[in-house]
Amino acid sequence: MRQQNHWLDHVAFVNGIVDQGSMLLGGPLSDFDRNGEPVDPTDAVGPNRTYRALIVLEADTEEELTKLLDDDPWSKHHVLETAAIYRWEMLVGKHRLGLNRA
C-alpha cells in the first residue's frame, strides 16, 4: 500500500483532516488466507488485488463529505475509489471516545 503512487500526498491529506477533526477513524481492511489466518492489511486483497479501507468521517452535509473524499490526492489520481457512503450514528462507545456532546 505504501508503495502506491501519491502515498506521501495522501498521508499529508489524511493527517490534515484528522487534525481538523473531520476524520475520526480510518485504516486498511484485510482478508483471510485459505487457512483462515488474517492477511497483512497493507497487502492487496481479492481477485483484483485491490486495497480496501474503512474510514469514518464527520461532516455536516453530504456535499461536505463528498468534497472531503474528492480532495484526497488518491481520489484525484484514481488510486482510491469510493465504493459506498453510508450515514452512521454511533450508539455504543461515544463516552469512551469523548464524543458525548449534545
Residue pairs with C-beta under 8 A, 6 or more apart in sequence:
1 7
1 28
1 42
1 43
1 44
1 51
2 42
4 51
4 74
4 79
5 77
5 79
6 73
6 74
6 77
6 79
9 73
9 74
10 72
10 73
10 74
10 79
10 80
13 71
13 72
13 73
14 23
14 26
14 72
17 23
17 57
17 68
21 58
22 57
22 58
22 59
22 68
23 55
23 56
23 57
23 58
23 68
24 56
24 57
24 58
24 97
25 54
25 55
25 56
26 53
26 54
26 55
26 56
27 41
27 53
27 54
27 55
28 41
28 42
28 51
28 52
28 53
29 41
29 45
29 52
29 53
29 54
30 38
30 39
30 40
30 41
30 43
30 45
31 38
31 39
31 45
31 46
32 38
32 39
33 39
39 45
44 50
44 51
45 51
45 52
46 52
53 80
56 88
57 65
57 68
57 69
59 65
59 68
62 85
65 85
66 85
69 75
69 82
69 85
70 76
72 80
73 79
74 80
75 81
75 82
90 97
90 99
94 100
